[in-house]
């Protein structure tokens, strides 16, 4: 599912929720619309928004992880790519690939 379809789905579901909320508001008794209830609803809406953001962020990270695993699997299939990746990591970390103990201060 691409980003446009996901955004459209989220928009449609949000609008459906708003319309259902308007319909339910007209059906509620007056005691359900006082300040205490409104405060509780506001708190719950904040919680739902926070949880939604966390879940969407997790879904995005899982997608990134899947792509990284696919790339790593492709690289692992060719020895030259693995060697290139090793040397690139060495250059980024600025470490030597010589075995430990090869350098002695004797």
C-alpha positions in Angstrom: 0.0 0.0 0.0 1.5 3.3 -1.0 1.6 6.5 1.0 -1.3 8.1 -0.9 -3.6 5.1 -0.4 -2.7 5.0 3.3 -3.3 8.7 3.7 -6.7 8.4 1.9 -7.7 5.5 4.1 -6.8 7.4 7.3 -8.6 10.5 6.1 -11.8 8.5 5.2 -11.8 6.7 8.6 -11.2 10.0 10.4 -14.1 11.6 8.6 -16.4 8.6 9.3 -15.5 8.9 13.0 -16.3 12.6 13.0 -19.7 12.0 11.4 -20.5 9.2 13.8 -19.5 11.5 16.7 -21.9 14.3 15.4 -24.7 11.7 15.1 -24.0 10.3 18.6 -23.9 13.8 20.2 -27.4 14.5 19.1 -28.5 11.2 20.6 -26.9 11.7 24.1 -28.8 13.0 27.1 -27.8 16.4 28.5 -26.0 15.0 31.5 -23.5 13.3 29.2 -22.5 16.7 27.8 -21.3 18.4 31.0 -17.7 19.7 31.6 -16.5 16.5 33.4 -17.5 14.3 30.4 -15.9 16.7 27.9 -12.7 16.7 29.9 -12.6 12.9 30.0 -13.3 12.7 26.2 -10.5 15.2 25.6 -8.1 13.1 27.6 -9.1 9.9 25.8 -8.7 11.6 22.4 -5.2 12.7 23.4 -4.4 9.1 24.4 -5.8 7.7 21.1 -3.9 10.3 19.1 -0.6 9.4 20.9 -1.2 5.7 20.5 -2.0 6.1 16.8 1.2 8.1 16.2 3.2 5.4 18.0 1.7 2.6 16.0 2.1 4.3 12.6 5.8 5.1 13.5 6.3 1.4 14.4 4.7 0.3 11.1 7.0 2.6 9.2 10.1 1.3 11.1 9.1 -2.3 10.4 8.8 -1.4 6.7 12.3 0.1 6.8 13.6 -2.9 8.6 12.1 -5.3 6.0 13.8 -3.3 3.2 17.1 -3.3 5.0 16.9 -7.1 5.4 16.1 -7.5 1.7 19.1 -5.4 0.7 21.3 -7.3 3.2 20.1 -10.6 1.8 20.9 -9.5 -1.8 24.4 -8.3 -0.7 25.1 -11.6 1.1 24.6 -13.6 -2.1 27.7 -12.2 -3.8 31.2 -12.4 -2.3 32.4 -9.2 -4.0 29.5 -7.3 -2.4 30.3 -8.7 1.0 33.9 -7.8 0.6 33.0 -4.3 -0.5 30.6 -3.9 2.5 33.4 -5.0 4.8 35.8 -2.5 3.5 33.2 0.3 3.5 32.5 -0.5 7.2 36.2 -0.5 7.9 36.7 2.9 6.3 33.7 4.3 8.2 35.0 2.9 11.5 38.6 3.7 10.7 39.8 0.4 12.1 42.3 -2.1 10.8 41.2 -5.6 9.6 44.5 -7.1 10.8 44.1 -9.8 13.5 44.5 -8.8 17.1 48.0 -9.2 18.3 49.6 -8.5 14.9 50.9 -5.2 16.3 53.4 -5.7 19.1 55.4 -3.0 20.9 58.4 -5.3 21.5 
